[in-house]
Amino acid sequence: MVARVTGGLAAQSAATASRYNPVLDGLRALAVVAVIGDHAGFHSHGFHGVTVFFVLSGYLITSLLIHECDRSGTVSFRRFYWRRFARLAPALVVVVIATVGYLVVVGRSPATYWAGPVGALTSSMDLIQAISGNTAVGIHFQWSWSLGIEEQFYLLWPIGLLLLWRRHRGLIAPLLLVLVAGAWVLRALELATNASHESVFFGPVSHYDALVLGVLIAVFRARYTPGRAGDVVIGIGGALGAVGLLVLEFRLPTIPGLDAIDPDAFGQAAVFATGVVLWASGSTGRAARLVLGSRPLAFLGRLSYGLYLWNILTIVAFVRLTGFHPAQTRWGIVWGAALLALCTASYLLVERPLRRRWGSPAFLRRGRQADDVGLPRTAQGPSGHLT
């Protein structure tokens, strides 16, 4: 069903896994549409789209790190962290400034949102909301909780992967599975101890298993090459995962009894998303590329980071102007078009130019030139989050 790959083949497998895959961008597009639809007023559980992003992020970032480690024997932390900064910071800073400007114009007291800019710009919103709630954050910056979780993952995981991948590869998968099981236990303990809604919903404990499962996909793709039977099993898993995510999206009942330990279905969504991302990560078929990998959908996936950043501010302004959420009025079509235009401008004028300009500054070019050889396109393009 699967063939194990070692040595040079392992490096080749990691490189293949980290090449640009438009199907993943298409999946990213569907995930961000689900998230924005929930924010816009549709009666759905679109927040599970964020779980899909977590799994994608774990997979993509780990694939890049494995590729670099297999190629050079190490990981350039300086290069990795700078590229994450160059990818994520410019648009984030612009949105935070725009949001604060809007709140000043409409006369909102800073006491109702002062922790928002702080949490968004320091990647600590998830911790702020989990510990102190939303009182000093407000709805205008809540979206940055997921960015905080991802940035903390980016900070810690490259070091852990380097230590394990170079000397203890056989321990990685068992360790990851233990971490996933631990997430389920910790969620259950939070519920048993009557933890606050903000702690359960926004805290890293409820979501880190999605990132870990993405890591597991990357490790699987790097170490094994599925045969035909394996591809069939993965395809079935992807289909079941897609059905599971749709069931959660439309608030349909899932497995009886799981509500007691996973009431918001974060763990279930992570498992379902794993099946979908595992399938999508190896999808080279014509049908998959025609649908999920189509140019319009893939382009929307590349806009997903900006869409995630801007959608709340535009919805708040829309509600203030019309008195309705976009899903409640035909004017919502105008809002959707304006949001798409705004994010396209952000991508073309802010995100992409600054990423290219800042992507390889002088202090990085002074390092080994070999580090720049063979970097996959994904390394310079969107990362898993709404990245």
Secondary structure, 3 states (H helix, E strand, C coil): CEEECCHHHHHHHHHHHHCCCHHHHHHHHHHHHHHHHHHHCCCCCCCHHHHHHHHHHHHHHHHHHHHHHHHHCCCCHHHHHHHHHHHHHHHHHHHHHHHHHHHHHCCCCHHHCCHHHHHHHCCCHHHHHHHHCCCCCCCCCHHHHHHHHHHHHHHHHHHHHHHHHHHCHHHHHHHHHHHHHHHHHHHHHHHHCCCCHHHHHHCHHHCHHHHHHHHHHHHHHHHEEECHHHHHHHHHHHHHHHHHHHHHHCCCCCCCCHHHCCCCCHHHHHHHHHHHHHHHHCCCCHHHHHHCCCHHHHHHHHCHHHHHHHHHHHHHHHHHHHCCCHHHCCCHHHHHHHHHHHHHHHHHHHHHHHHHHHCCCHHHHCCCHHHHCCCCHHHHCCCCCCC
